[in-house]
Every structure is written in C-alpha cells, then in structure tokens.
Amino acid sequence: MKNLTLNNGIEVPIIGSGTNTYGKEGNQFAGDLRGDTQEIDWAIDSGYRHFDSAQLYGNEEVVGNGLKKSSLPREEFFITTKLNTFEGYVSADWAHAEIEKSLEKLQTDSIDLFLIHKPWDNHAEMLEAWRILEDYYNRGVFKSIGVSNFEKEHLDLLLENGNIPPAVNQIKSQVGHWNEELIAYNRSKGIASVAWSPLRGIDEKAKQVLDEIGKPYGKTFAQVVLRYQIERDVIVIPKSHHKDRQAQCLQIFDFELTASDRDRIAAL
Ligand SMILES: NC(=O)c1ccc[n+]([C@@H]2O[C@H](COP(=O)([O-])OP(=O)(O)OC[C@H]3O[C@@H](n4cnc5c(N)ncnc54)[C@H](OP(=O)(O)O)[C@@H]3O)[C@@H](O)[C@H]2O)c1
C-alpha cells in the first residue's frame, strides 16, 4: 500500500474502501441495516485500512462495529466521515451534536479525516461550520479536516477566511468526467483530491479500451482506472459487494501505465 502525506503531515493510504451501501439490505443505498458487517470484514481481511463513511449513509455503526470486531488496534485504521449538509446547515449546536453521534457510532474518540459533505449557499454558515471543524482539529479529536464536492469559490472562501486549509477535497472523478481542472486547483493549493465513485460511469466502449490497456499487465478495466488515479496522487475509495473484487482493487501496485496508456485513458 502506498500512503499519501496530507498538507498537515498526516499519512493516508491512497486506496480506501467506500462504504455507502455496506451492511444494508439488497446492497441498496436506501436499504435498512442488516445487522452484520460482512463487507467491512472482507475488506479488512483483504488489507483495507482506510474507510470512507458519512453521516448521510446512515451506516457509520456498520463501519464502527466492523473495525472493532477485527481486534486490530484503532491506530491501524484511517477513518473518514462527513457532516451531513445535504439538507443545509441547522446551527452550531446541531453540528456539535451530529459530530458527537459520529464518534459514538464509529466507536472512537478521534476521526482521521472529517469532511463537510457538500457546500451550500450561505457563506457565513459555511465558515461557522469550518470553525467548528477547526476547533475539533485543534483539540486533536479530528486528525485532519477537509471538504467534499467543493468548487473553487467554496475552497477560496475557506482558504481566505479560515485558519486551517482543507487537507482534502473529495470530488467526483471518473471515466469521462475526470474533473481535471478542479484536481489541478486542489493541487495548487496543497489540497489532496479524493475521487468518489471511481468505478462508476464506465460504458462498454470505455471498458473495452481499459481492458485492452490492462491486458499486457494482466489487469482489469477497474484496476487500470484506479492505477491511473493513484499515479497522479488522486486517492481512490472503491467499493464492491464481492470479496474478490474488493481484493482486486488493491492489486494495483505491481504495474505502471505508460505515457501512451495515460493519454488514451485521459481521452475516454
Ligand atoms: N462525497 C460524496 O459526495 C460521495 C458520492 C458518492 C460516493 N462517495 C463514496 O465513494 C464510494 C465509492 O463509490 P460507489 O459506492 O459509487 O462505487 P464505485 O467504487 O465507483 O464502484 C461502482 C461499482 O463498481 C463495481 N466494482 C467494484 N470493484 C470492482 C472490480 N474490481 N471489478 C469490477 N467491478 C467492480 C461495484 O459493483 P459490485 O458490488 O457488483 O462489485 C460497485 O458497485 C462510496 O461508497 C462512498 O464512500 C462519496
């Protein structure tokens, strides 16, 4: 596993496991919790130590229970979660209460990376939320703080008015929608990019090209896409409900894409 060093010196495994449907009936985002931790158990068994969760997913306890069950020390794991701002922002008291619930569900007294899940229109509120994250960071409860789905203007707001720059911007970056400009902007500000849904949006034609690129290395389309992202220091958080596919996503450190491979992938 390769680690990336964030702008505050904290190291993060460059591949993490997505979790948004784990432990849920029918593997559906809106499914009820089944009460088991199967996908988390498989992932830990295959070598994942970085888990991407969120309050929005409603399954932080699945992640917490799985990590606890593994009996591995807490320090082995890198846990991300996100403040649910999909319905906007309520108040500072609300944000504090939601954060405390995350700590309880994840069964930990610190979170490695805590993100604001999504920007909203009110800049004063967004700064208030960021200052709350900074406070948890200063108290050592959050080891690093960042954002998700932020565009340049939202990043500038925090960079110009906050005390701590975001360590990460977790954004959509996938085949045909690489989000190149925003990744470059993140990079120019020392902010690491995390690609969410890294394996979505791949049509049959693109899959064929990617499989062809992977063939000489004995790699699949999924491995080629993930390799492409990590070669440019983009963190990836794939998820699968199949143990063998989860494991396959980790097998990307034993080959290197050529410049011509990368050009073909970028053009998809
Ligand atoms: N910040 C945000 O706003 C945001 C938004 C969306 C997602 N996320 C995060 O990103 C994570 C990943 O995104 P995602 O859940 O949409 O899925 P994804 O990782 O893009 O994967 C999409 C599908 O690819 C399949 N797959 C996985 N590994 C494979 C392999 N080796 N070979 C072939 N197929 C493979 C899986 O299907 P099978 O299960 O059938 O294998 C999976 O459902 C989420 O779980 C969540 O943690 C964040």
The ligand as an ORCA input file, in Angstrom:
! r2SCAN-3c Opt
* xyz 0 1
  N     -18.508     12.549     -1.247
  C     -19.532     12.205     -1.998
  O     -20.406     13.029     -2.312
  C     -19.640     10.788     -2.477
  C     -20.535     10.480     -3.503
  C     -20.603      9.158     -3.948
  C     -19.784      8.186     -3.371
  N     -18.927      8.516     -2.347
  C     -18.029      7.494     -1.736
  O     -17.374      6.793     -2.806
  C     -17.506      5.394     -2.570
  C     -17.375      4.603     -3.851
  O     -18.353      4.969     -4.781
  P     -19.549      3.988     -5.200
  O     -20.040      3.360     -3.955
  O     -20.484      4.776     -6.030
  O     -18.889      2.838     -6.067
  P     -17.599      2.615     -7.027
  O     -16.428      2.354     -6.152
  O     -17.496      3.673     -8.048
  O     -17.996      1.246     -7.690
  C     -19.101      1.111     -8.573
  C     -19.383     -0.339     -8.795
  O     -18.249     -0.985     -9.371
  C     -18.245     -2.348     -9.013
  N     -16.846     -2.783     -8.741
  C     -16.074     -2.540     -7.657
  N     -14.868     -3.119     -7.783
  C     -14.867     -3.751     -8.987
  C     -13.914     -4.528     -9.685
  N     -12.711     -4.789     -9.179
  N     -14.266     -5.016    -10.910
  C     -15.465     -4.761    -11.440
  N     -16.415     -4.037    -10.818
  C     -16.126     -3.531     -9.607
  C     -19.094     -2.499     -7.769
  O     -20.160     -3.411     -8.041
  P     -20.254     -4.836     -7.255
  O     -20.654     -4.519     -5.867
  O     -21.288     -5.563     -8.026
  O     -18.887     -5.466     -7.342
  C     -19.618     -1.105     -7.490
  O     -20.984     -1.057     -7.176
  C     -18.876      5.319     -1.872
  O     -19.121      4.054     -1.315
  C     -18.744      6.442     -0.901
  O     -17.975      6.032      0.217
  C     -18.842      9.807     -1.908
*
